[in-house]
Amino acid sequence: MSPAPAPDRFSLNQETVRQWSLPELVAGCTAAGVRAVGLWRDPVRRFGVRETAKLIAGAGLRVSSLCRGGFFTAADPVGRAAALEDNRRAVEEAAELGADTLVLVSGGLPDGDRDLSGARERIVGILGDLAPYAAAHGVRLGIEPLHPMYAADRCVVSTLGQALDIAERFPARQVGVVVDAYHLWWDERFPSEVLRAGEAGRIVSVQVADWVTPLPEGVLLGRGQLGDGSIDLRAFRELTDAAGYLGPVEVEIFNPGLWARDGGEVLQEVIDRYREHVA
């Protein structure tokens, strides 16, 4: 007997099965009854944006998000202009792929800089130009807060509240927030902040992975398989439901142990764990 199709809201983020090529990703998801995928710019560009769009559409899949834009915090005008140009290209790629959400990882502190508030304000400055451009292309920007351990080098936006404070300076149809269990599960203010986000129609994406310790050196590749760690993933998902978000829930796991295994085996395990711990 073949496994049951993936749950309706399940979305597979491409990085969870990094070992798969794009054709393998599409074929594997189609075979498993997965209806949506989250894509990353680098592999999409290598395969070709137009070619990827045709492949995805031909399989009847939906692109739940494109990752990533952002890295807005350069202090010098040249760096800021380069960031804006790259993000405009990311918007165009998202539009061609049919992704209505471009995930933004905002950027860390420039070398020698210790001004977190100033860095966050520079994000607002670039969004002032980028948000209308994205809206004109039918793409919504999603600010993703990352766990505070990434504040120095990757993302000065560490809480959902901080992300909302930035997003709320723009129309909700232009800028929202990405709600990722891995980054936000620890915050006692999360239940109230996710309701704030939902009431304003700001939640553009929900992502899940588990928190396992000890973290690896470099910490970026330490996300755990669903159910292997400390997060009550079902309770987290239920909070986003209660806030009014009923869209795809992306499983996004950066884990070399998963990447070393057969992709089809990993996908089926992820689907099974999603049913057990998230749905």
Wavefront OBJ file of the C-alpha trace (Angstrom):
o trace
v 0.000 0.000 0.000
v 1.419 3.402 -0.960
v 1.645 6.154 1.713
v -1.220 8.628 2.026
v -0.713 11.961 0.225
v 0.809 14.797 2.217
v -1.631 16.903 4.286
v -3.268 19.758 2.392
v -1.327 22.573 4.064
v 2.049 20.830 4.003
v 4.766 22.609 2.011
v 8.298 21.301 1.503
v 11.047 23.875 1.642
v 13.726 23.057 -0.919
v 16.539 23.207 1.644
v 15.077 20.273 3.569
v 16.101 18.017 0.664
v 19.053 20.020 -0.627
v 20.471 16.842 -2.189
v 17.680 16.882 -4.796
v 17.918 18.752 -8.080
v 14.889 20.825 -9.038
v 13.513 18.104 -11.348
v 13.979 15.584 -8.534
v 12.231 17.925 -6.093
v 9.247 18.335 -8.410
v 9.043 14.617 -9.196
v 9.366 13.625 -5.531
v 6.750 16.105 -4.371
v 4.342 15.076 -7.112
v 4.723 11.408 -6.198
v 4.136 12.165 -2.505
v 1.068 14.341 -3.091
v 2.814 17.522 -1.920
v 1.023 20.574 -3.277
v 3.426 23.405 -2.440
v 7.154 24.042 -2.275
v 9.327 26.802 -0.867
v 12.198 27.659 -3.203
v 15.640 29.246 -2.815
v 17.155 31.682 -5.270
v 20.570 30.090 -5.815
v 19.395 26.664 -7.042
v 16.575 28.290 -9.002
v 19.039 30.565 -10.775
v 21.362 27.681 -11.554
v 18.494 25.765 -13.150
v 17.026 28.904 -14.706
v 14.167 31.020 -13.354
v 12.012 30.615 -16.455
v 12.737 26.892 -16.652
v 11.894 26.478 -12.968
v 8.615 28.326 -13.409
v 7.637 26.041 -16.284
v 8.627 22.927 -14.343
v 6.650 23.951 -11.256
v 3.573 25.012 -13.187
v 3.630 21.894 -15.330
v 3.514 19.732 -12.193
v 0.597 21.694 -10.728
v 2.643 22.830 -7.735
v 2.378 26.123 -5.885
v 5.435 28.115 -4.776
v 4.650 28.991 -1.159
v 7.654 31.327 -0.840
v 10.947 32.336 -2.394
v 13.959 32.787 -0.152
v 15.681 35.040 0.147
v 15.907 38.769 -0.197
v 17.133 41.175 2.421
v 20.599 41.956 3.815
v 19.680 45.619 3.967
v 21.958 46.835 6.764
v 25.058 48.062 4.912
v 26.046 51.488 6.222
v 27.657 52.784 3.014
v 25.673 54.093 0.041
v 27.301 51.679 -2.415
v 26.370 48.665 -0.291
v 22.834 49.902 0.150
v 22.394 50.519 -3.589
v 23.678 47.017 -4.327
v 21.253 45.521 -1.807
v 18.318 47.363 -3.341
v 19.252 46.215 -6.843
v 19.635 42.574 -5.768
v 16.288 42.681 -3.995
v 14.577 44.114 -7.053
v 15.893 41.116 -8.983
v 14.602 38.821 -6.242
v 11.152 40.390 -6.574
v 11.204 39.823 -10.330
v 12.241 36.194 -9.814
v 9.448 35.649 -7.283
v 6.920 37.130 -9.696
v 8.075 34.898 -12.551
v 7.853 31.827 -10.300
v 4.339 32.729 -9.188
v 5.469 33.131 -5.583
v 3.419 35.767 -3.826
v 5.887 35.924 -0.892
v 9.559 36.907 -0.913
v 11.185 36.060 2.413
v 13.530 38.742 3.762
v 16.474 37.989 6.058
v 17.274 41.531 7.044
v 21.050 41.389 7.589
v 23.417 41.655 10.526
v 25.657 44.404 11.839
v 28.300 45.773 9.467
v 31.882 45.239 10.590
v 32.692 47.411 13.581
v 29.070 48.528 14.023
v 27.265 48.014 17.340
v 24.128 50.062 16.652
v 21.237 47.589 16.374
v 18.586 50.302 16.252
v 20.427 52.126 13.484
v 20.726 48.934 11.473
v 16.993 48.296 11.805
v 16.258 51.819 10.637
v 18.316 51.235 7.492
v 16.020 48.294 6.743
v 13.080 50.694 6.784
v 14.901 53.012 4.404
v 15.414 50.346 1.731
v 11.901 48.966 2.164
v 10.588 52.415 1.349
v 11.862 51.870 -2.186
v 11.443 48.091 -2.423
v 7.921 47.608 -1.045
v 6.086 49.567 -3.787
v 8.239 47.858 -6.423
v 7.307 44.441 -5.053
v 3.614 45.337 -4.861
v 3.678 46.414 -8.503
v 4.931 42.898 -9.337
v 2.288 41.171 -7.231
v 4.813 40.091 -4.608
v 4.467 40.586 -0.862
v 7.581 41.016 1.276
v 7.877 38.920 4.419
v 10.251 40.079 7.169
v 11.568 37.010 8.952
v 12.832 37.507 12.505
v 15.715 35.158 13.313
v 16.761 33.822 16.711
v 18.911 36.360 18.623
v 22.028 34.211 18.143
v 22.015 35.480 14.529
v 21.724 39.198 15.377
v 25.385 40.060 14.815
v 26.021 38.445 11.461
v 22.709 37.587 9.824
v 19.601 39.349 11.126
v 19.207 42.304 13.495
v 15.459 41.574 13.632
v 15.176 39.012 16.437
v 11.556 39.019 17.610
v 8.173 39.010 15.957
v 7.471 42.320 17.686
v 10.504 43.934 16.061
v 9.488 42.571 12.664
v 5.974 43.950 13.094
v 7.263 47.338 14.181
v 9.029 47.577 10.822
v 6.273 45.989 8.722
v 3.591 48.259 10.170
v 5.276 51.277 8.634
v 4.047 49.975 5.271
v 0.670 48.825 3.929
v -0.187 45.244 4.895
v -0.600 44.314 1.227
v 3.080 45.220 0.716
v 4.947 44.015 3.826
v 4.174 41.211 6.262
v 6.060 38.849 8.542
v 7.326 35.275 8.366
v 6.594 33.181 11.460
v 9.206 30.444 11.939
v 8.965 28.100 14.916
v 12.720 27.552 15.038
v 13.347 31.254 15.578
v 10.374 32.267 17.740
v 9.382 29.319 19.959
v 11.332 30.636 22.970
v 9.687 34.085 23.162
v 7.027 34.421 25.886
v 5.543 37.347 23.936
v 4.973 35.243 20.839
v 1.295 34.368 21.546
v 0.295 38.022 21.825
v 2.516 39.155 18.949
v 1.220 36.521 16.545
v -2.336 37.643 17.309
v -1.240 41.213 16.617
v 0.212 40.042 13.305
v -2.917 38.107 12.397
v -5.331 40.871 13.268
v -3.447 43.176 10.928
v -3.301 40.572 8.143
v 0.492 40.530 8.291
v 1.331 36.790 8.408
v 2.627 35.812 4.973
v 4.343 32.499 5.782
v 4.636 29.927 8.568
v 7.671 27.642 8.772
v 8.578 24.790 11.112
v 11.676 22.904 12.233
v 12.657 21.624 15.659
v 15.209 22.930 18.161
v 17.799 20.347 19.149
v 20.896 20.728 21.281
v 23.838 20.857 21.336
v 23.984 23.249 18.422
v 26.711 22.590 15.856
v 29.641 24.906 15.341
v 28.411 27.776 13.210
v 24.809 27.088 14.371
v 23.242 27.653 10.937
v 22.861 23.953 10.128
v 21.476 22.804 13.468
v 17.748 22.569 12.758
v 16.169 19.338 13.906
v 13.724 16.926 12.331
v 10.144 17.538 13.486
v 9.612 15.887 16.867
v 13.303 15.505 17.715
v 13.606 18.636 19.836
v 12.074 21.024 22.344
v 9.346 22.829 20.391
v 5.650 22.092 20.799
v 5.112 22.400 17.066
v 1.389 21.654 17.095
v 0.747 24.323 19.706
v 2.824 26.744 17.633
v 0.822 25.980 14.507
v -2.443 26.280 16.419
v -1.434 29.761 17.575
v -0.915 30.820 13.961
v -4.271 29.281 13.036
v -5.960 31.209 15.831
v -4.360 34.379 14.477
v -6.108 33.737 11.165
v -3.332 32.206 9.083
v -4.591 29.186 7.157
v -2.018 28.999 4.364
v 0.827 26.564 3.697
v 3.079 25.447 6.550
v 6.613 25.016 5.216
v 8.975 22.448 6.676
v 12.392 24.117 6.447
v 15.199 22.043 7.986
v 18.900 22.779 7.454
v 20.495 19.524 8.532
v 23.485 17.744 6.932
v 22.291 14.446 8.375
v 19.100 14.680 6.316
v 21.000 15.821 3.239
v 23.195 12.697 3.375
v 20.170 10.396 3.071
v 17.923 9.399 0.197
v 15.671 12.335 -0.621
v 12.510 10.291 -1.025
v 13.062 8.639 2.337
v 13.601 12.038 3.958
v 10.451 13.489 2.384
v 8.285 10.606 3.566
v 9.737 10.861 7.070
v 9.096 14.617 7.113
v 5.488 14.100 6.008
v 4.966 11.442 8.690
v 6.496 13.660 11.356
v 4.389 16.600 10.193
v 1.229 14.538 10.671
v 2.395 13.416 14.115
v 3.698 16.696 15.489
v 2.253 19.614 13.468
v -1.053 18.853 11.740
l 1 2 3 4 5 6 7 8 9 10 11 12 13 14 15 16 17 18 19 20 21 22 23 24 25 26 27 28 29 30 31 32 33 34 35 36 37 38 39 40 41 42 43 44 45 46 47 48 49 50 51 52 53 54 55 56 57 58 59 60 61 62 63 64 65 66 67 68 69 70 71 72 73 74 75 76 77 78 79 80 81 82 83 84 85 86 87 88 89 90 91 92 93 94 95 96 97 98 99 100 101 102 103 104 105 106 107 108 109 110 111 112 113 114 115 116 117 118 119 120 121 122 123 124 125 126 127 128 129 130 131 132 133 134 135 136 137 138 139 140 141 142 143 144 145 146 147 148 149 150 151 152 153 154 155 156 157 158 159 160 161 162 163 164 165 166 167 168 169 170 171 172 173 174 175 176 177 178 179 180 181 182 183 184 185 186 187 188 189 190 191 192 193 194 195 196 197 198 199 200 201 202 203 204 205 206 207 208 209 210 211 212 213 214 215 216 217 218 219 220 221 222 223 224 225 226 227 228 229 230 231 232 233 234 235 236 237 238 239 240 241 242 243 244 245 246 247 248 249 250 251 252 253 254 255 256 257 258 259 260 261 262 263 264 265 266 267 268 269 270 271 272 273 274 275 276 277 278 279
